[in-house]
């Protein structure tokens, strides 16, 4: 048998090329495997030494609100447990956008943490045409820390003893004014949902915050307002205002005598949630360490009692559960904003 020398040369060249490519592929794979292993080793090393300096909790509101209270109570005990101080950084303004964007753009090293809530994370994306952050892509949820039930509050001088009576009262008085802490706030959207479900005609009067909306219902300038328990409890005890319903789907543990709005309007449910979030890209080991330590603090008996006294219900979820809560609420508020026609202007 005779061989074609040129064909044999081509075959040998092809085989040599194939072997060379295989060697290069193996080297490339080994190179990336080494880089990945080194990165994983560095991440584990960082997590083991974390924290090596103070942690900063960024709050989108001023002092005194639910997220601020959570930040300070959890931060103090977390700092004791982790051996590094936790600094609370209040950055109010822009409906929570300023603080939320700041954390989204911060280094993903576990030292800048957002104490966010439903407003900036789930309502704003449905109210503003463009935001400088994405609530899903730009954050690594750590844990849902608590929920703050909102109560429907009326002036005690009004003949309104229940949610059913408020509906009758509003139907007999088209344009009945209700207040809120501002356009697009949870307090506003809670009443918009109430209007949609009852078909009553009510007029929205936005205020700059609880410090203005609660005095307005005390003065009789508005008929009803949503408010968290701490901001109205002294007036409830003095008999100046009356709590006729709570926005959660069921009654709360600390005010079980107040019916849920859902008892009159089946399906009505809104909760104002707060939680801790790190910038996207934060190493999983650090997120897990933060999660474990924060949840431990939230479960401490003294912290639980302090939060309950302030009308806040501690939770402590997994990162995955918090991420799912955010996605679910984004969808829920998208529908509510569209149907109510709520705007930020």
Protein Blocks (a to p, Z undefined) as FASTA:
>chain_A
ZZdfklmmmmmmmmmmmmmmmmmmmmmmmmmmmmmmmmmmmmmmmmmmpcfbdcddddfb
dehiaklmmmmmmmmmmmmmnopacdddddeejhhmmmmmmmmmpccehpaccdddfklm
mmmmmmpmbdcbdfklmpccfbdfbdcdddddddfkbccfbfklmmmmmmmmghiacdde
behiaklmmmmmmmmmnopacdddddfbfklmmmmmmnopambdcddfklmmmmmmnopa
ccfbdfbfbdcfklmmbccfklmmghiacdddddddddehiafklmmmmmmmmmmmmmpm
klmmmmmmnopacebiafklmmmmmmmmmmmmmmmmmmnopafZZ
